[in-house]
Amino acid sequence: MLNTILHGTPTDQPPLLIAHGLFGSARNWGVIAKRLSDQRQVIAVDMRNHGQSPWFPHHRYVDLAADLAEVIRAHGGQADVLGHSMGGKAAMMLALTHGELVRRLVVGDIAPIAYNHSQSQHIAAMRSVDFSTIERRSDAEAQLAAAGVERALQSFFTQSLDLKEKRWRLNLDVLEAEMSEILSFPDITGHWGGPALFLTGSDSSYVKPQDRPRILDLFPQARFVKLSGAGHWLHADKPREFEATVRAFLNA
Protein backbone atom coordinates (compact mmCIF):
# COMPACT_ATOMS: atom_id res chain seq x y z
CA MET A 1 0.00 0.00 0.00
CA LEU A 2 1.05 3.60 -0.49
CA ASN A 3 2.99 5.34 2.26
CA THR A 4 0.72 7.70 4.19
CA ILE A 5 1.18 10.60 6.58
CA LEU A 6 -1.81 11.02 8.90
CA HIS A 7 -2.86 14.37 10.33
CA GLY A 8 -5.43 14.48 13.12
CA THR A 9 -7.69 11.68 14.24
CA PRO A 10 -10.89 10.18 12.76
CA THR A 11 -14.07 12.23 13.30
CA ASP A 12 -17.69 11.90 12.22
CA GLN A 13 -16.62 13.49 8.91
CA PRO A 14 -15.06 11.40 6.13
CA PRO A 15 -11.28 11.74 6.02
CA LEU A 16 -9.65 13.90 3.38
CA LEU A 17 -7.21 12.08 1.11
CA ILE A 18 -4.57 14.28 -0.56
CA ALA A 19 -2.79 13.11 -3.74
CA HIS A 20 0.24 15.19 -4.77
CA GLY A 21 1.51 15.98 -8.25
CA LEU A 22 4.47 14.77 -10.29
CA PHE A 23 7.82 14.86 -8.40
CA GLY A 24 5.96 15.73 -5.18
CA SER A 25 5.31 13.91 -1.94
CA ALA A 26 2.97 13.79 1.03
CA ARG A 27 5.42 16.02 2.91
CA ASN A 28 4.80 18.88 0.45
CA TRP A 29 1.26 19.14 1.81
CA GLY A 30 2.16 19.16 5.50
CA VAL A 31 1.06 22.68 6.41
CA ILE A 32 -2.27 22.60 4.58
CA ALA A 33 -2.98 19.03 5.71
CA LYS A 34 -2.32 19.95 9.34
CA ARG A 35 -4.58 23.01 9.16
CA LEU A 36 -7.43 21.08 7.51
CA SER A 37 -7.13 18.30 10.11
CA ASP A 38 -8.83 20.45 12.74
CA GLN A 39 -12.22 19.15 11.50
CA ARG A 40 -11.42 15.78 9.93
CA GLN A 41 -8.54 13.36 9.63
CA VAL A 42 -6.30 14.13 6.65
CA ILE A 43 -4.42 11.36 4.86
CA ALA A 44 -1.58 12.58 2.65
CA VAL A 45 -0.07 9.89 0.44
CA ASP A 46 3.15 9.39 -1.43
CA MET A 47 2.03 8.31 -4.89
CA ARG A 48 3.65 5.22 -6.40
CA ASN A 49 7.23 5.81 -7.58
CA HIS A 50 7.45 8.81 -5.23
CA GLY A 51 8.57 9.37 -1.65
CA GLN A 52 8.45 6.34 0.63
CA SER A 53 5.89 4.46 -1.48
CA PRO A 54 6.73 1.30 -3.46
CA TRP A 55 8.21 1.52 -6.93
CA PHE A 56 6.33 -0.13 -9.78
CA PRO A 57 7.18 -0.64 -13.46
CA HIS A 58 4.02 1.22 -14.57
CA HIS A 59 2.66 4.66 -13.78
CA ARG A 60 -0.80 4.73 -15.34
CA TYR A 61 -3.90 6.41 -14.03
CA VAL A 62 -5.94 3.24 -13.68
CA ASP A 63 -3.18 1.95 -11.36
CA LEU A 64 -2.81 5.24 -9.49
CA ALA A 65 -6.58 5.24 -8.90
CA ALA A 66 -6.45 1.66 -7.61
CA ASP A 67 -3.65 2.69 -5.22
CA LEU A 68 -5.83 5.47 -3.81
CA ALA A 69 -8.82 3.14 -3.55
CA GLU A 70 -6.77 0.74 -1.43
CA VAL A 71 -5.88 3.54 0.99
CA ILE A 72 -9.51 4.68 1.30
CA ARG A 73 -10.72 1.14 1.99
CA ALA A 74 -8.13 0.88 4.75
CA HIS A 75 -9.49 4.09 6.35
CA GLY A 76 -13.22 3.50 6.53
CA GLY A 77 -14.31 3.01 2.92
CA GLN A 78 -15.18 6.57 1.88
CA ALA A 79 -13.27 9.84 1.72
CA ASP A 80 -13.22 13.32 0.33
CA VAL A 81 -10.39 13.45 -2.19
CA LEU A 82 -8.10 16.34 -3.14
CA GLY A 83 -5.62 15.88 -5.98
CA HIS A 84 -3.23 18.35 -7.58
CA SER A 85 -1.93 18.06 -11.15
CA MET A 86 -0.95 14.38 -11.67
CA GLY A 87 -2.69 13.65 -8.37
CA GLY A 88 -5.76 15.48 -9.69
CA LYS A 89 -5.88 13.17 -12.68
CA ALA A 90 -5.52 10.17 -10.38
CA ALA A 91 -8.32 11.55 -8.18
CA MET A 92 -10.59 12.02 -11.22
CA MET A 93 -9.85 8.46 -12.35
CA LEU A 94 -10.61 7.22 -8.84
CA ALA A 95 -14.03 8.90 -8.88
CA LEU A 96 -14.79 7.52 -12.36
CA THR A 97 -13.75 3.94 -11.55
CA HIS A 98 -14.40 3.63 -7.79
CA GLY A 99 -17.10 6.26 -7.38
CA GLU A 100 -18.61 4.77 -4.24
CA LEU A 101 -15.39 5.54 -2.34
CA VAL A 102 -15.51 9.31 -3.03
CA ARG A 103 -17.87 11.73 -1.29
CA ARG A 104 -16.50 15.04 -2.58
CA LEU A 105 -13.77 15.68 -5.16
CA VAL A 106 -11.36 18.62 -5.40
CA VAL A 107 -9.15 18.83 -8.49
CA GLY A 108 -6.26 21.29 -8.36
CA ASP A 109 -5.30 22.96 -11.65
CA ILE A 110 -5.58 20.08 -14.10
CA ALA A 111 -8.08 18.86 -16.69
CA PRO A 112 -8.92 15.32 -17.89
CA ILE A 113 -7.07 15.87 -21.16
CA ALA A 114 -3.70 15.15 -22.78
CA TYR A 115 -1.00 17.82 -22.47
CA ASN A 116 1.75 18.55 -24.98
CA HIS A 117 4.50 19.75 -22.65
CA SER A 118 7.00 17.34 -21.14
CA GLN A 119 8.68 17.15 -17.76
CA SER A 120 11.61 15.09 -19.03
CA GLN A 121 13.96 18.07 -18.87
CA HIS A 122 13.50 18.09 -15.09
CA ILE A 123 14.35 14.40 -14.91
CA ALA A 124 17.53 15.12 -16.87
CA ALA A 125 18.39 17.91 -14.44
CA MET A 126 17.89 15.66 -11.42
CA ARG A 127 20.01 12.96 -13.02
CA SER A 128 22.79 15.49 -13.54
CA VAL A 129 23.24 16.00 -9.79
CA ASP A 130 26.59 14.57 -8.63
CA PHE A 131 25.79 12.96 -5.28
CA SER A 132 29.45 12.51 -4.44
CA THR A 133 29.64 16.29 -3.93
CA ILE A 134 26.34 16.72 -2.06
CA GLU A 135 26.42 17.39 1.71
CA ARG A 136 23.26 19.47 2.09
CA ARG A 137 20.16 20.35 0.08
CA SER A 138 21.61 23.69 -0.97
CA ASP A 139 24.40 21.83 -2.78
CA ALA A 140 21.84 19.97 -4.87
CA GLU A 141 19.87 23.18 -5.47
CA ALA A 142 23.00 24.85 -6.82
CA GLN A 143 23.55 22.00 -9.26
CA LEU A 144 19.91 22.08 -10.33
CA ALA A 145 20.24 25.82 -10.91
CA ALA A 146 23.27 25.19 -13.11
CA ALA A 147 21.15 22.70 -15.06
CA GLY A 148 18.57 25.43 -15.74
CA VAL A 149 15.94 24.62 -13.08
CA GLU A 150 14.10 27.69 -11.82
CA ARG A 151 14.49 28.62 -8.15
CA ALA A 152 11.03 27.58 -6.94
CA LEU A 153 11.41 24.13 -8.46
CA GLN A 154 14.89 23.66 -6.99
CA SER A 155 13.55 23.59 -3.43
CA PHE A 156 10.50 21.59 -4.52
CA PHE A 157 12.62 18.87 -6.12
CA THR A 158 15.09 18.65 -3.24
CA GLN A 159 12.26 17.77 -0.86
CA SER A 160 12.51 14.36 -2.57
CA LEU A 161 16.25 14.16 -1.93
CA ASP A 162 17.52 11.40 0.37
CA LEU A 163 20.75 12.94 1.65
CA LYS A 164 21.66 9.95 3.79
CA GLU A 165 21.35 7.42 0.97
CA LYS A 166 22.57 9.86 -1.68
CA ARG A 167 19.67 9.30 -4.04
CA TRP A 168 16.32 10.67 -5.22
CA ARG A 169 13.14 9.29 -3.66
CA LEU A 170 11.73 9.27 -7.18
CA ASN A 171 11.71 6.39 -9.66
CA LEU A 172 13.12 8.57 -12.42
CA ASP A 173 13.51 5.70 -14.89
CA VAL A 174 9.83 4.72 -14.75
CA LEU A 175 8.57 8.31 -14.59
CA GLU A 176 10.53 9.09 -17.75
CA ALA A 177 9.41 5.92 -19.52
CA GLU A 178 5.77 6.57 -18.58
CA MET A 179 5.80 10.32 -19.26
CA SER A 180 3.35 9.99 -22.17
CA GLU A 181 0.93 8.21 -19.82
CA ILE A 182 1.36 10.87 -17.14
CA LEU A 183 0.67 13.68 -19.60
CA SER A 184 -2.38 11.95 -21.11
CA PHE A 185 -5.72 10.92 -19.63
CA PRO A 186 -7.53 7.64 -20.35
CA ASP A 187 -10.29 7.68 -22.96
CA ILE A 188 -12.99 6.77 -20.50
CA THR A 189 -16.78 6.79 -20.79
CA GLY A 190 -19.33 7.29 -18.06
CA HIS A 191 -19.40 9.97 -15.40
CA TRP A 192 -19.30 10.61 -11.67
CA GLY A 193 -22.22 12.62 -10.37
CA GLY A 194 -20.94 13.72 -6.98
CA PRO A 195 -19.92 17.23 -5.93
CA ALA A 196 -16.69 18.25 -7.68
CA LEU A 197 -14.65 21.43 -7.38
CA PHE A 198 -12.16 22.32 -10.12
CA LEU A 199 -9.85 24.85 -8.51
CA THR A 200 -7.42 26.67 -10.81
CA GLY A 201 -4.88 29.47 -10.66
CA SER A 202 -5.60 32.69 -12.53
CA ASP A 203 -2.00 32.77 -13.78
CA SER A 204 -2.01 29.14 -14.95
CA SER A 205 -2.89 27.86 -18.42
CA TYR A 206 -3.41 24.22 -17.43
CA VAL A 207 -7.23 24.44 -17.51
CA LYS A 208 -8.68 26.43 -20.40
CA PRO A 209 -12.31 27.42 -21.07
CA GLN A 210 -12.46 24.90 -23.92
CA ASP A 211 -11.72 22.10 -21.41
CA ARG A 212 -14.93 22.70 -19.49
CA PRO A 213 -17.27 20.68 -21.75
CA ARG A 214 -15.12 17.57 -21.28
CA ILE A 215 -14.97 18.17 -17.53
CA LEU A 216 -18.75 18.53 -17.37
CA ASP A 217 -19.25 15.39 -19.45
CA LEU A 218 -17.35 13.39 -16.85
CA PHE A 219 -18.33 15.43 -13.77
CA PRO A 220 -21.76 16.98 -14.39
CA GLN A 221 -21.88 18.57 -10.92
CA ALA A 222 -18.51 20.31 -11.38
CA ARG A 223 -18.04 23.82 -10.05
CA PHE A 224 -15.19 26.06 -11.17
CA VAL A 225 -13.25 28.46 -8.94
CA LYS A 226 -10.18 30.48 -9.90
CA LEU A 227 -7.68 31.73 -7.31
CA SER A 228 -6.45 35.22 -8.16
CA GLY A 229 -2.70 35.61 -8.34
CA ALA A 230 -1.97 31.87 -8.25
CA GLY A 231 -0.17 29.77 -10.82
CA HIS A 232 -0.12 26.00 -11.31
CA TRP A 233 1.18 25.42 -7.74
CA LEU A 234 -1.81 27.32 -6.42
CA HIS A 235 -1.64 25.73 -2.95
CA ALA A 236 1.91 27.07 -2.58
CA ASP A 237 1.21 30.47 -4.17
CA LYS A 238 -1.97 31.21 -2.18
CA PRO A 239 -2.06 28.68 0.69
CA ARG A 240 -4.59 30.47 2.91
CA GLU A 241 -6.98 31.19 0.05
CA PHE A 242 -6.58 27.61 -1.20
CA GLU A 243 -7.28 26.21 2.25
CA ALA A 244 -10.33 28.43 2.78
CA THR A 245 -11.83 27.49 -0.58
CA VAL A 246 -11.31 23.76 -0.03
CA ARG A 247 -12.68 23.97 3.51
CA ALA A 248 -15.83 25.80 2.39
CA PHE A 249 -16.46 23.23 -0.36
CA LEU A 250 -15.95 20.23 1.93
CA ASN A 251 -18.26 21.69 4.56
CA ALA A 252 -20.99 22.82 2.14
Buried (B, 14 or more C-beta within 10 A) or exposed (E): EBBBBBBBEEEEBBBBBBBBBBBBBBBBBBEBBBBBBEBBBBBBBBBBBBBBBEEBEEBBBBBBBBBBBEBBBEBEEBBBBBBBBBBBBBBBBBBBBBBEBBBBBBBBBBBBBEBEEEBEEBBEBBEEBEBEEBEEBEBBBBBBBEBEBEEEBBEBBBBBBEBEEEEBBBBBEBBBEBBEBBBBBBEBEEBBEBBBBBBBBEBBEBBEEEBBEEBBEBBEBBEBBBBEEBBBBBBBBBBEBBBEBBBEBBEE
